[in-house]
Amino acid sequence: MVKRLGPDASVSYHLAASDGGLVFPRDFVLGVKFALLDGCFVAGGRSVEYPPLPPEEEEEGVVRAWNHPSCMVVRSEE
């Protein structure tokens, strides 16, 4: 987590390694909001521009990736 925006939201940074072949390493800056709703954990987010973490132009081979809005819901099977 890079910055907590409140009790249920944050900005996070992720770096995915290369597979050593065709795929370059990628980094992501994500805005995420999460909650417990009706006994389910819900997290939604998307890539965001965050000025303190600009794309690493000097770092050769790392590509700034972009995730479109998405959401996941996790619930217990019990």
C-alpha positions in Angstrom: 0.0 0.0 0.0 1.3 3.4 -1.0 -1.3 5.6 0.7 -4.4 5.0 2.7 -7.1 7.4 1.5 -9.5 6.5 4.3 -10.7 3.5 6.3 -11.9 1.8 3.2 -9.8 3.1 0.3 -6.1 3.1 -0.7 -3.6 3.5 -3.5 -1.3 0.6 -4.1 1.7 -0.2 -6.2 2.5 -3.6 -7.8 5.3 -4.9 -9.9 4.9 -8.0 -12.0 8.1 -9.8 -13.1 8.8 -10.8 -16.7 8.3 -14.4 -17.7 11.8 -14.2 -19.2 10.5 -14.3 -22.8 8.0 -12.2 -24.6 6.3 -10.4 -21.7 8.1 -7.3 -20.2 7.9 -6.6 -16.5 4.8 -4.4 -15.7 4.0 -2.1 -12.9 0.6 -1.0 -11.8 -0.7 1.9 -9.6 -4.2 1.0 -8.4 -6.9 2.9 -6.5 -9.0 0.4 -4.5 -12.1 0.7 -2.3 -13.3 -2.2 -0.2 -16.2 -3.0 2.1 -18.1 -5.8 3.9 -21.6 -6.0 2.4 -24.2 -8.6 3.4 -21.4 -10.8 4.8 -19.3 -10.5 1.6 -15.9 -8.9 1.1 -16.1 -6.5 -1.9 -13.2 -4.8 -3.5 -13.3 -2.6 -6.5 -10.7 -0.6 -8.2 -8.9 0.6 -11.3 -5.5 2.0 -12.4 -5.0 5.6 -11.4 -2.5 8.3 -12.2 -0.7 9.1 -8.9 1.9 11.9 -9.3 4.3 10.6 -6.6 4.6 7.4 -8.7 5.1 8.4 -12.3 6.0 5.7 -14.9 9.6 4.7 -14.6 10.9 6.0 -18.0 14.5 5.6 -17.0 14.0 2.0 -15.9 14.4 0.1 -19.2 12.0 -2.7 -19.8 9.3 -1.9 -17.3 5.9 -1.1 -18.8 3.2 0.9 -16.9 0.2 -1.3 -17.2 -3.4 -0.1 -16.9 -6.3 -2.0 -15.3 -9.8 -1.0 -16.3 -12.5 -0.8 -13.5 -13.1 -4.2 -11.9 -14.6 -5.7 -8.8 -14.4 -8.9 -6.9 -16.8 -10.3 -4.3 -15.7 -13.0 -1.8 -18.1 -14.9 0.4 -17.9 -17.9 2.6 -19.4 -21.2 1.5 -20.3 -22.1 5.1 
